[in-house]
Each structure stands twice: as structure tokens, then as C-alpha cells.
Amino acid sequence: MTAGSMSWSSGVRMEKRLAEMKEGEKGRIVRIDEHRGPLGRGKGRGFMGGRCHQRRNLQTLGIREGKTVEIHSRQPAGGPIVIKIDNMTLTLGRMMAGRIIVEVQE
């Protein structure tokens, strides 16, 4: 939490990774962390094809900064997370959801 930052309702800004949010929680996407490639080398060529490719894939799905997202459900044992965004229901792997930073509504 940062002092002086304003949230939607309580006056305190709280950021979480999408993967850490609970079912029913809502928030606004504030940023998407970059993937640094295998072993953190920063080459941009990771398991999913690199930084730009991942960001484009998320943007194509409608997942971008400023959008409101809600956790619909969380699958057990490290399974995917089901979200609602723009009247759509999407499923994301936990690794990808862990890269999305959300300002949580309280």
C-alpha cells in the first residue's frame, strides 16, 4: 500500500497479483509484468514466445491496463483461474495471472 494514493472506495490503494485474488474480488488492471525469458536472461524468448507476444495475446483477449476484472472461480491444485472482463468469461493459467497486477476494490 502506498500513502496518499486513492482507491475506488476506501481511500487506500491496494495492489495484488491477479493470481492472489479470491473468488468474487474485483479490481482494475494497473500493469502487466514483463516475462524475462527462460532463466531470467531477458532475451524475450521464453516458454510462450517472448514479452511482446504475451502482451499482445493478453490484449487480444481484452486484458489490458484500465480494465475491470473479477475473479469468477479458482480451480484447485494450482489449476487455472476463471475471470470476467468486459462481459466475457476467460480462463488464465496461474503463471500468466501472476503477471497481471490489479488495484483491488475494497
ABEGO torsion letter per residue (X at the ends): XBBGBBBAAAGBBBBBBAAABBBGBBBBBABBBBBAEBGGAGAGBBAAGEAAAAAAAAAAAGBBBGBBBBBABBBBGGBBBBBBBGGBBBBBBAAAAAABBBBBBX
